[in-house]
Amino acid sequence: MALQTLDNFSIDYLQILDENGNVDRALEPDLSREDLLRLHYYMTLSRMADARMLNLQRQGRLGTLPAATGQEASFCAPVLAIRDTDWFVGSYRELGGRLMRGEPLINVLHFYNGFEEGSFNPESPRTLPVSIILASQLPQAVGLAYGSRLQGEKDTVALAVFGDGATSEGDFHEALNFAGVLNAPVIFLCQNNQYAISTPRELQTRSATIAQKAIAYGIPGIQVDGNDPLAVFKAVGDAVKRAREDKGPSLIEAVTYRMLMHTTADDPTRYREEAQVESWKARDPLVRFEKYLIQKQIWDEKKQKDLEDKLKETIDQAVKEFESKREFKPDAPFDHVFGNSFYLIEQQRAQFLENLKKEAENG
Ligand SMILES: Cc1ncc(C[n+]2csc(CCOP(=O)(O)OP(=O)(O)O)c2C)c(N)n1
């Protein structure tokens, strides 16, 4: 019997705004001036806050933090495509996206200084806190999306964000499988920033793209230029529309680049060439977006300068406030393990407080 071909597949790549600011008019999303400026505001705030936090960390005024510079389009544009009533289920490299979801900058500063209080965001109860355990947030996103439907919310969706390294975790595959089988309204957004700490994308998976992993789970997958805010917005917007119409989950691979270190505890010069970093500088999402806004005649150099001055003040104010309040309950993390008090956790809390006391006594 002759061999039969059971299936063929192809994966699309989407770019709308190229490195030089040229836009494909046929694909250009119809975004209002207000939305475009909002997106630009948060991308710029994210870039400036990242730089400032890195300085604070180097001065010993902040703990370890992950650098977000270069990935602003891939984590801000998706937030523009969802509603406050949708779930945002991220990991730890979505600074501007979280700020867009209403997280105050001071919370970010508290979190990266080790204070659990930074995770508390009453303004946006559907934004989950930072998740450090890779891919662990993905099955939760499926549960939230599926659960919302079961509870009668007709058009709520969940946006789940993770890195390329997270796709090697079992949780990623379990989440995609469950989402497919349950037809859960989830958008899986992979920020492929080329590295998982020092592991390059090529050593992460033998698949030519991460997007094609969707095929195995029977859901749509697309690769987009992750430094093109218009392409990211369109791909996420299309996936959100499908999810709201009960057409199920999607996987989007946003191809981007981590311009700086993995975290402040990392030295990227040990595993990647400067020439590679330079080549990605030419694809900077902010430079490209500003060219686009200038072409549309809604932006200019003076507005840029005024915005940067204003954001500097906003950041200064948040840092000042952050540094004026440093006294927190040291055992706060024990409060949030379970909804109710649990004796084993209480035993550990008591031991932890006892140890702290001893340390203080011993100087
Ligand atoms: C389950 C698990 N294993 C290992 C780690 C340690 N770790 C933290 S970040 C990281 C790399 C993650 O890379 P990627 O998913 O590509 O995201 P990126 O940091 O590049 O944004 C690793 C291995 C972890 N946090 N969780």
PDBQT file of the ligand as one rigid body, heavy atoms in Angstrom, charges set to zero:
ROOT
HETATM    1  C1  LIG A 401      10.612  25.379  36.381  1.00  0.00    +0.000 C 
HETATM    2  C2  LIG A 401      11.795  26.292  36.387  1.00  0.00    +0.000 A 
HETATM    3  N1  LIG A 401      13.009  25.807  36.022  1.00  0.00    +0.000 NA
HETATM    4  C3  LIG A 401      14.091  26.634  36.026  1.00  0.00    +0.000 A 
HETATM    5  C4  LIG A 401      13.974  27.934  36.407  1.00  0.00    +0.000 A 
HETATM    6  C5  LIG A 401      15.210  28.840  36.420  1.00  0.00    +0.000 C 
HETATM    7  N2  LIG A 401      15.078  29.825  35.337  1.00  0.00    +0.000 N 
HETATM    8  C6  LIG A 401      14.640  31.056  35.588  1.00  0.00    +0.000 A 
HETATM    9  S1  LIG A 401      14.527  31.980  34.207  1.00  0.00    +0.000 SA
HETATM   10  C7  LIG A 401      15.074  30.725  33.238  1.00  0.00    +0.000 A 
HETATM   11  C8  LIG A 401      15.182  30.917  31.752  1.00  0.00    +0.000 C 
HETATM   12  C9  LIG A 401      13.855  31.169  31.136  1.00  0.00    +0.000 C 
HETATM   13  O1  LIG A 401      13.960  31.494  29.791  1.00  0.00    +0.000 OA
HETATM   14  P1  LIG A 401      12.709  31.899  28.926  1.00  0.00    +0.000 P 
HETATM   15  O2  LIG A 401      11.547  31.039  29.231  1.00  0.00    +0.000 OA
HETATM   16  O3  LIG A 401      13.154  31.927  27.507  1.00  0.00    +0.000 OA
HETATM   17  O4  LIG A 401      12.319  33.348  29.418  1.00  0.00    +0.000 OA
HETATM   18  P2  LIG A 401      13.220  34.667  29.496  1.00  0.00    +0.000 P 
HETATM   19  O5  LIG A 401      13.883  34.638  30.853  1.00  0.00    +0.000 OA
HETATM   20  O6  LIG A 401      14.200  34.635  28.387  1.00  0.00    +0.000 OA
HETATM   21  O7  LIG A 401      12.267  35.797  29.394  1.00  0.00    +0.000 OA
HETATM   22  C10 LIG A 401      15.360  29.607  34.014  1.00  0.00    +0.000 A 
HETATM   23  C11 LIG A 401      15.874  28.347  33.473  1.00  0.00    +0.000 C 
HETATM   24  C12 LIG A 401      12.698  28.398  36.798  1.00  0.00    +0.000 A 
HETATM   25  N3  LIG A 401      12.480  29.653  37.156  1.00  0.00    +0.000 N 
HETATM   26  N4  LIG A 401      11.626  27.554  36.753  1.00  0.00    +0.000 NA
ENDROOT
TORSDOF 0
